Amino acid sequence: MSAGQVVELKTGPSLLVRAVWYLLVGWWLAGVILAIAWIAAVPIVGLPLMFYLVNRVPTVLTLRPRREQYAMVTGSDGVTRYERIATEQSGLLGLMMVNRLPFIFTLHRGYA
């Protein structure tokens, strides 16, 4: 298999629609989503839902669609097709948030 060019698919509403959404709906809906995510984080079994909701806040806030990248690949049979490239968010930010959850939930102020 040989990889060729990478194509990025950009879909979604126009900038004007996104601006109106942000002003009228996005800012308060993002707050509701974050409140639900915080409540979901209270029981440990709700952490996956919390991470899912926090990852979706930029889309809810501004209607910005997630990026989708495709690579043109030619198979051994000579057929050329597009294959989706994974473009998920890195888990580093989520890991940093999880490490600080005990301090947030207990309102721990430090040892000083």
C-alpha positions as CSV (number, residue, x, y, z in Angstrom):
1,M,0.0,0.0,0.0
2,S,1.2,3.4,-0.8
3,A,-0.1,6.6,0.8
4,G,-0.7,9.7,-1.3
5,Q,-2.1,13.1,-0.6
6,V,-4.1,14.0,2.6
7,V,-7.4,15.7,2.1
8,E,-9.2,17.5,4.9
9,L,-13.0,17.6,4.8
10,K,-14.5,20.8,6.0
11,T,-18.3,20.7,6.5
12,G,-20.6,22.6,8.7
13,P,-22.5,25.9,8.9
14,S,-21.2,29.3,7.7
15,L,-19.4,31.7,10.0
16,L,-22.5,33.9,10.2
17,V,-24.7,31.1,11.4
18,R,-22.0,30.0,13.9
19,A,-21.7,33.6,15.3
20,V,-25.5,33.9,15.7
21,W,-25.6,30.4,17.4
22,Y,-22.8,31.5,19.8
23,L,-24.5,34.7,20.8
24,L,-28.0,33.3,21.2
25,V,-27.6,29.7,22.2
26,G,-24.0,28.4,22.5
27,W,-22.8,30.2,25.6
28,W,-25.6,29.1,27.9
29,L,-25.9,25.6,26.3
30,A,-22.1,25.1,26.9
31,G,-22.7,26.0,30.6
32,V,-25.5,23.5,30.9
33,I,-23.3,20.8,29.2
34,L,-20.4,21.5,31.6
35,A,-22.8,21.4,34.6
36,I,-24.1,18.0,33.5
37,A,-20.5,16.8,32.9
38,W,-19.5,18.0,36.5
39,I,-22.5,16.1,37.9
40,A,-21.6,13.0,35.9
41,A,-18.1,13.1,37.3
42,V,-19.4,12.6,40.9
43,P,-19.8,8.8,40.6
44,I,-16.8,7.2,39.2
45,V,-18.9,5.3,36.6
46,G,-19.9,8.7,35.1
47,L,-16.3,9.7,34.2
48,P,-16.5,8.4,30.6
49,L,-19.7,10.5,30.1
50,M,-17.9,13.5,31.6
51,F,-15.0,13.2,29.2
52,Y,-17.3,12.8,26.3
53,L,-19.3,15.9,27.2
54,V,-16.2,18.0,27.9
55,N,-14.7,17.0,24.5
56,R,-17.9,18.2,22.8
57,V,-18.1,21.6,24.4
58,P,-16.3,23.4,21.5
59,T,-18.8,22.0,19.1
60,V,-21.7,22.9,21.3
61,L,-20.4,26.4,21.9
62,T,-19.6,27.4,18.3
63,L,-21.0,24.6,16.0
64,R,-17.5,24.1,14.8
65,P,-17.4,20.6,13.3
66,R,-14.6,18.2,14.1
67,R,-11.9,17.8,11.5
68,E,-11.9,14.8,9.3
69,Q,-8.8,13.9,7.3
70,Y,-8.6,11.3,4.6
71,A,-5.5,9.9,2.9
72,M,-5.6,8.7,-0.7
73,V,-4.3,5.1,-0.6
74,T,-3.5,2.8,-3.5
75,G,-3.9,-0.9,-2.5
76,S,-1.9,-3.9,-3.8
77,D,-4.8,-4.6,-6.2
78,G,-4.3,-1.2,-7.8
79,V,-7.5,0.3,-6.5
80,T,-7.3,3.9,-5.2
81,R,-9.5,4.8,-2.3
82,Y,-9.7,7.3,0.6
83,E,-9.1,6.1,4.2
84,R,-10.0,8.1,7.2
85,I,-7.1,9.3,9.4
86,A,-7.9,9.4,13.1
87,T,-7.8,13.0,14.4
88,E,-9.0,12.6,18.0
89,Q,-7.9,14.9,20.8
90,S,-4.9,13.9,22.8
91,G,-5.6,12.4,26.2
92,L,-3.0,14.6,28.0
93,L,-5.5,17.3,28.9
94,G,-8.0,14.7,30.2
95,L,-5.3,13.0,32.3
96,M,-4.3,16.4,33.8
97,M,-7.9,17.0,34.7
98,V,-8.4,13.6,36.3
99,N,-5.3,14.1,38.4
100,R,-6.8,17.3,39.9
101,L,-10.3,16.0,40.6
102,P,-9.7,15.1,44.2
103,F,-8.6,18.6,45.0
104,I,-11.6,20.1,43.3
105,F,-14.1,17.8,44.9
106,T,-12.7,18.2,48.4
107,L,-11.9,21.9,48.0
108,H,-8.4,21.1,49.3
109,R,-6.4,24.3,49.8
110,G,-2.9,22.9,50.2
111,Y,-0.7,22.3,53.2
112,A,0.3,25.9,53.9
